């Protein structure tokens, strides 16, 4: 039933059916249910160049999406995420229609606390919903949380491997150029450690569609001070490449 509100974005409809379902446009399904979504194109290029991944297929459309398969883990697929919830989480909904049920996400985000050094991993427990996409998949709330059982399973695996990490919230926003000082302080005060553009939407789709979903975001640029600091976060190719490999392992445990 469609709720009523003064604001259209808050009128959540709990009807699970839509006029256009992802199954209508998804095409044939995959023969595996495991997928890694990464935002590290240079890691994908390196894996492709050395034969670490093999092309699975390209899903056509106005923004074609290429899916790869790990050569030594053929039960795990890999794709590059697209920026923002409508693109990235929208594709996740498409992937679930193709049989994907277990997903690890790895990307980077701006830190809201400068003590979080470049490369420190955040195991996402939820996201502050400062965007619009997630409100079409989950009733209005300030925060949307990952499945705690899935998140705890990832944490146990990281602990067993001795991988250092933080746990906590992200702040998901659509507007990268409207991260004002007041908003940054407010989000940090309510517990967000990193700002990014996809997690609220991906978590909402995962909860709506029954996907076992986990995300690791590494600390990148710094938004905690009086001025933005890039900190050379996109040049940390070793961290980014290793994180893809880590998520390949973790998605097999979900």
C-alpha positions, 0 to 999 in steps of 0.5 A, a space after each residue: 500500500 502506498 503511504 501518504 506524506 507531504 513529501 513524495 520521497 517518504 511515500 513508501 509503497 510496500 507492494 513487492 511488485 512493480 510495473 517493470 520488474 528486473 526479470 523482464 530485462 535481465 536476460 539469462 541468469 548466471 550459473 553462480 550466485 556469488 559476485 564482487 562489486 568493486 570501484 577499482 578499475 585499475 585492479 580489474 585491468 591488472 587482473 584481466 591483463 594477467 589472466 586472473 579474470 575472464 570475461 563472462 558477458 557484457 549486459 547491454 544498455 545505455 550504460 553497458 555492464 561487463 561481468 568477469 569471472 575469476 579464473 581460479 574461483 570460477 564460482 565468483 563473478 566480478 564487476 565494476 560498480 557505477 557511481 551513485 545508488 540508482 546506477 550501482 544499486 539498480 544494477 544490483 537489483 538486476 543481478 539478483 534477477 540473474 541469480 546473484 544471492 551473495 555479494 561483497 562490495 569494496 570501494 573507497 570513501 571520504 573519512 569524517 575522522 582524520 584519525 582513520 588513516 588512508 587504507 583503513 577498512 570499514 566493515 559497513 554496519 549500515 548507512 545514514 540515508 541522505 539520498 533518494 533511491 533507498 526510499 523506494 526499497 525500504 520504509 523511511 528511516 534515518 539509518 538502514 542496517 546490514 544483516 547483522 548475521 552476515 556482517 558478523 560472519 565477515 568480521 569473524 573471517 577478518 579476525 581469523 586472517 588478522 586483517 585490521 578494520 573498523 566497524 560502523 556506519 557510512 553516510 550515503 549522499 547523492 551530492 558530492 559537492 554539497 558535503 558542507 561543514 555543518 552536514 559533515 559535523 552532523 553525520 560524524 556526530 551520529 556515528 558515520 565514519 565515511 561518506 560515500 554514494 552507494 551503500 544505503 541503496 545497495 543495503 536497501 536492495 539487499 534487504 528487499 531482495 534477500 541478498 546476503 550483502 557485505 561491504 568493505 570501504 577503505 579510508 580515502 580522502 579526508 573531509 574532517 578538517 577545514 579544507 578537503 585533503 585528497 591524501 593521494 587515496 586513488 594511487 594506493 593500488 596495492 591496497 585496492 588490488 588486495 581488497 578485491 582479492 579479500 572480497 573474492 575470498 569473503 563472498 565465498 563464506 557468505 
